[in-house]
Amino acid sequence: MGEIERYRERTEAALRHLGTLPRVGWGEPGPADEKTGERWDRGNVLGHMAEMLPFWTRQVRAVVSGATSLGRDDAGYAERRQAIDTGRDLGEDELLARIGAGLTGVLTLLAEIREEDLDRKLTYHSPGGERHVDLRYPLEELVVGHVEAHLRQLGELG
């Protein structure tokens, strides 16, 4: 089994998991993030997921199409922050629908990527500076693995 197939299977599992999430309201914020000190409730997490999936899918698709870098600029960070802060205004059902659509978009993207694309070199611009990575990095750290981490976080929040 190839790497892309494994990403596809993990994304399909995340989509199934999303469908089993209990509707328990926004709840209380969880423990502080080790890096940022932020405390997120379910609305913050769902708002972030609904925004980040299409954002990173577009970024990865641009690299597959020939771009040599990806990352958030100031406008991208502002969109991220707004989604975290105001996601709950959309309501849980709408956020879950957007996340589901985002995961479906990831599956479409994975169908467009070839195994050899995973070796494509790029520059990742992050708050910590520039890093030179291959296409595996954003797929694992910013898309598939990121979704899995937030689904675990939602489970911990109740």
C-alpha positions, 0 to 999 in steps of 0.5 A: 500500500502506498503512502497516498492510500494510507492518507486516504484511509486515514482521511476516510476514518476521520470522516467516519469519526466526524459522523459519530461525534456527540452533540454536547454543546460547546462545553468548557475550554480544555487545558491550555495549549503547551505552545500558545497557552490558549484554551479552546472549547468545542466551538473553537476546535470546530471553527478552526477545523472548518477553516483549516481544511480548505485552506491547507487543501488549497495550499497543497494543491498549489504545490502539486500545480507547481508552487514552491512554498506554502504557509499562512500570511498575515491575512491567513492568520487573521482568517484562522483567528476569526474562525477560532473565535467566531466558529460557534456563531455558525452552529454545530451542524453547520461547522460539522457540515463544513468539516465534512466537506473539507474532508471530502475535499482532502479525498479529492486532493489525494486522488489528484496526487501521485506517489512521486509528488510526495518527494516534491520539495517546498518551503514552509513558511510558519511563525517559527520561520522557514523550513524546507520540507517535502510534500509529505510534511503538509499532508501529515502535519497540516492536513491529515494528522492535524485533523486526527489530533483535533478529533482526539481533542474533541473527544477529550473535551466531551 
